[in-house]
Amino acid sequence: MAVYGRALSADEVAQHYGDWLQHKPQRLQGARALYTFDERAGDIVHNHAGSAPNLIIPPTFKPLHPTVLAIHIRSGYTGSTRSLTFSDSYLSAFSFVPI
């Protein structure tokens, strides 16, 4: 994963992608941070470019917001009945389907 301080042109993206596929991440010019995730063990991911810090992988995963997908029930027309709308169901079902 490379982090840049500016937007890259389409040609730069193509060149960097080619360098990455050829396992030559050192050729990714201008990256402020470069994390290759090639450690294979341990809890530190080293930065191979720039002055950005290394990443530390915590021993356990603790989500900031544990509920990612939830059903939000709205009051029905009568006020006492609770029902889901079609748009709620559609959004829940198709939110993560790639186009």
N, C-alpha and C positions, 0 to 999 in steps of 0.2 A: 504494500500500500504506500503510495507516494502522496505527499502533501505539498502543494505549491502555494506561493503567495500571490499568484496571479492566474488569470484564465489562460489556458493553453489554446493555441490554434488547432484546427483539425489536423494539419500536417504534423504538428508536434505530438499530438495524441497518438496518431498512427505510428510515428517513429518510436515513441516510448513504449507503445504496446508491442511492437516488433522486438525491441530490445528486451522487454520483460519475457516474452516467449522464448527468446534465445538464451535465457538465464544470464543476462548481462545488465542487472539493475544498476551497476556502477555508472552506466552510460546515461542515466536519467538526469540530464543537466537541469539545474535550477531547483531541484527538489529541496524543500526546507526540512522535510523529514522523509525517511525511507525505511519502512518496516517490511522486511522480507519474510518474517516468520519462519526462519530456517534453523532455529535453535534446537528443535526436535525434543527438548526436555526443559524443565525448569519453569519458573514463573516470571521471567523477564524476556520481553521482546526488545531487541536492541535496535536503536536508530543508526542507520548506516550513512546518513547525510545530514548536514546542517547541525544546528545546535538544539534541536528539539529533544525533549527528554526521552528516555527509554520508557516503554510501557510495562506496567506491572499487572500481571494476571492474578486476581484475588483467588484464594483457595476455594471459596464458595461464591456462587452467583446470587446476588441480592438485587432483584429488580427495583427500580425507583417507583414504578407504578405497577403493582402486581396484576391488576386487571387490565389486560390489553383489549380483549374482545368481550363485550358485555351486552346483554340484552337490556335495552332501556325501554321500560314499559310506560306507555302514556295513558292518561285517563281517557276512557271512551266517551262517546257522546252523552251518555246518561250520567256521567260523573262517578258512577259506582263500578262500572265495568271497566276492566283494564285490558287493552288489546294492543297488538303490534300492527303497525301500518305496513302496507306493501313495500314502501320505499325502505323501511327499516330492514325488512327481510332481504330485499334485493341487495342493499348495501352490504349487509353482513355476508351474504353468500358470494358476491362477486368482487369484493374489495381487493382480494389478493390474487385474482386470476390474471396472469400475464396476457397482454394484448398482442 
